[in-house]
C-alpha cells in the first residue's frame, strides 16, 4: 500500500511541537543543515525574535516540530 507522510505545519491548529532553549544556536543550526536536517523557518535562517533571542523551527527525524531558541550572543 502506498504511503504518504503526514506532516503538520507549525501554523496548523493542534500541531504538536516542543520548544528547546539551547546554547550556541548558530552552531547547532549549521550542524542541522550540514546533516541535511529539515529547517522550516523562512530561508532556513535564524529569526530575530527580540534584541537578545533568536529562534528557528526544524523537524526532528520523527517529524516532530521543534522550536530552537537561543541567545543572540552565544556568550550569554
Backbone as CSV, one residue per row, in Angstrom:
resi,resn,N_x,N_y,N_z,CA_x,CA_y,CA_z,C_x,C_y,C_z
1,UNK,0.836,-1.161,0.000,0.000,0.000,0.000,0.897,1.245,0.000
2,UNK,0.685,2.150,-0.932,1.479,3.370,-0.965,1.209,4.214,0.286
3,UNK,2.248,4.850,0.774,2.099,5.686,1.971,2.631,7.081,1.696
4,UNK,1.972,8.018,2.313,2.416,9.397,2.218,2.591,9.914,3.643
5,UNK,3.723,10.523,3.897,3.978,11.034,5.239,2.979,12.121,5.602
6,UNK,2.487,12.081,6.825,1.592,13.109,7.337,2.462,14.149,8.015
7,UNK,2.348,15.382,7.598,3.275,16.411,8.040,2.505,17.635,8.519
8,UNK,2.422,17.831,9.847,1.793,19.030,10.376,2.725,20.218,10.209
9,UNK,2.151,21.351,9.893,2.926,22.581,9.819,2.834,23.292,11.157
10,UNK,3.800,24.131,11.448,3.824,24.853,12.723,2.543,25.646,12.911
11,UNK,2.007,26.188,11.848,0.821,27.045,11.958,-0.486,26.275,11.995
12,UNK,-0.481,24.956,11.819,-1.713,24.178,11.866,-2.268,24.126,13.280
13,UNK,-3.573,24.287,13.390,-4.211,24.141,14.705,-3.937,22.743,15.238
14,UNK,-3.613,22.646,16.513,-3.355,21.376,17.196,-2.051,20.704,16.763
15,UNK,-1.196,21.410,16.023,0.094,20.836,15.653,0.940,20.677,16.913
16,UNK,1.548,19.523,17.052,2.365,19.289,18.237,3.783,19.787,17.983
17,UNK,4.473,20.064,19.041,5.846,20.519,18.920,6.435,20.750,20.292
18,UNK,7.680,21.184,20.297,8.382,21.416,21.548,9.367,22.556,21.331
19,UNK,9.492,23.425,22.323,10.479,24.492,22.275,11.628,24.115,23.201
20,UNK,12.845,24.291,22.706,14.041,23.963,23.476,14.948,25.179,23.537
21,UNK,15.408,25.521,24.714,16.376,26.612,24.879,17.759,25.989,24.789
22,UNK,18.557,26.456,23.850,19.866,25.850,23.624,20.952,26.916,23.581
23,UNK,22.175,26.509,23.816,23.318,27.403,23.674,23.890,27.284,22.274
24,UNK,24.545,28.322,21.837,25.228,28.329,20.532,24.288,27.926,19.397
25,UNK,23.168,28.619,19.299,22.137,28.286,18.316,22.662,28.346,16.882
26,UNK,23.577,29.257,16.591,24.126,29.347,15.226,24.885,28.074,14.862
27,UNK,25.663,27.566,15.805,26.417,26.330,15.563,25.485,25.135,15.399
28,UNK,24.457,25.070,16.224,23.503,23.964,16.150,22.781,23.992,14.804
29,UNK,22.353,25.167,14.369,21.677,25.284,13.072,22.602,24.859,11.936
30,UNK,23.854,25.252,11.988,24.814,24.857,10.952,24.972,23.338,10.901
31,UNK,25.008,22.689,12.057,25.131,21.225,12.099,23.879,20.546,11.563
32,UNK,22.714,21.105,11.862,21.462,20.542,11.329,21.468,20.618,9.813
33,UNK,21.837,21.764,9.276,21.889,21.924,7.814,22.923,20.987,7.187
34,UNK,24.084,20.853,7.823,25.150,20.003,7.284,24.728,18.534,7.234
35,UNK,23.827,18.142,8.122,23.366,16.746,8.141,22.051,16.578,7.371
36,UNK,21.727,17.571,6.526,20.508,17.558,5.701,19.232,17.515,6.529
37,UNK,19.270,18.141,7.705,18.070,18.256,8.524,17.082,19.216,7.893
38,UNK,15.831,19.098,8.298,14.775,19.949,7.733,14.628,21.215,8.565
39,UNK,14.881,22.350,7.935,14.716,23.647,8.587,13.465,24.288,8.006
40,UNK,12.524,24.649,8.872,11.233,25.156,8.423,11.148,26.675,8.364
41,UNK,11.987,27.356,9.100,11.930,28.822,9.135,12.283,29.414,7.776
42,UNK,11.768,30.600,7.526,11.972,31.271,6.240,13.455,31.342,5.895
43,UNK,13.767,30.972,4.689,15.136,30.982,4.157,16.089,30.111,4.972
44,UNK,15.553,29.184,5.748,16.345,28.289,6.604,17.303,29.087,7.484
45,UNK,16.823,30.234,7.979,17.669,31.140,8.745,17.117,31.363,10.148
46,UNK,17.989,31.834,11.029,17.548,32.225,12.363,16.612,33.419,12.256
47,UNK,15.652,33.475,13.151,14.697,34.576,13.206,15.060,35.460,14.395
48,UNK,15.110,36.766,14.183,15.367,37.696,15.280,14.073,37.866,16.057
49,UNK,13.945,37.107,17.123,12.731,37.106,17.927,12.674,38.352,18.804
50,UNK,13.815,38.774,19.304,13.947,40.002,20.087,15.400,40.468,19.949
51,UNK,15.748,41.520,20.676,17.131,42.003,20.622,18.118,40.972,21.152
52,UNK,17.662,40.111,22.046,18.576,39.175,22.707,18.362,37.714,22.335
53,UNK,17.247,37.392,21.666,16.937,35.992,21.362,16.773,35.746,19.872
54,UNK,17.178,34.545,19.458,16.980,34.071,18.088,16.264,32.723,18.178
55,UNK,15.480,32.405,17.164,14.850,31.096,17.132,14.803,30.576,15.703
56,UNK,14.542,29.289,15.594,14.405,28.636,14.295,13.536,27.397,14.503
57,UNK,12.690,27.101,13.533,11.864,25.900,13.576,12.492,24.827,12.698
58,UNK,12.562,23.620,13.222,13.110,22.477,12.497,12.204,21.268,12.733
59,UNK,12.415,20.213,11.953,11.726,18.927,12.155,12.747,17.927,12.640
60,UNK,12.392,17.165,13.664,13.301,16.101,14.080,13.115,14.917,13.138
61,UNK,13.969,13.898,13.203,13.865,12.763,12.270,12.518,12.037,12.306
62,UNK,11.769,12.175,13.408,10.451,11.532,13.512,9.316,12.451,13.084
63,UNK,9.639,13.659,12.636,8.625,14.579,12.147,8.064,15.532,13.180
64,UNK,8.595,15.543,14.398,8.115,16.456,15.433,8.654,17.855,15.161
65,UNK,7.772,18.857,15.280,8.199,20.247,15.138,8.992,20.651,16.373
66,UNK,10.166,21.204,16.165,10.986,21.703,17.260,11.267,23.177,17.036
67,UNK,11.081,23.969,18.080,11.491,25.356,18.044,12.748,25.462,18.875
68,UNK,13.844,25.843,18.261,15.099,26.025,18.961,15.245,27.507,19.272
69,UNK,15.496,27.819,20.535,15.608,29.212,20.992,16.974,29.379,21.644
70,UNK,17.679,30.439,21.261,18.996,30.685,21.835,19.313,32.166,21.881
71,UNK,20.345,32.491,22.641,20.776,33.877,22.788,21.392,34.394,21.486
72,UNK,21.133,35.659,21.200,21.752,36.288,20.034,23.264,36.310,20.190
73,UNK,23.721,36.512,21.432,25.147,36.470,21.756,25.434,35.128,22.418
74,UNK,26.188,34.230,21.777,26.406,32.889,22.337,27.169,32.887,23.646
75,UNK,27.749,34.011,24.044,28.493,34.067,25.306,27.606,34.374,26.500
76,UNK,26.303,34.557,26.258,25.380,34.829,27.366,24.786,33.560,27.898
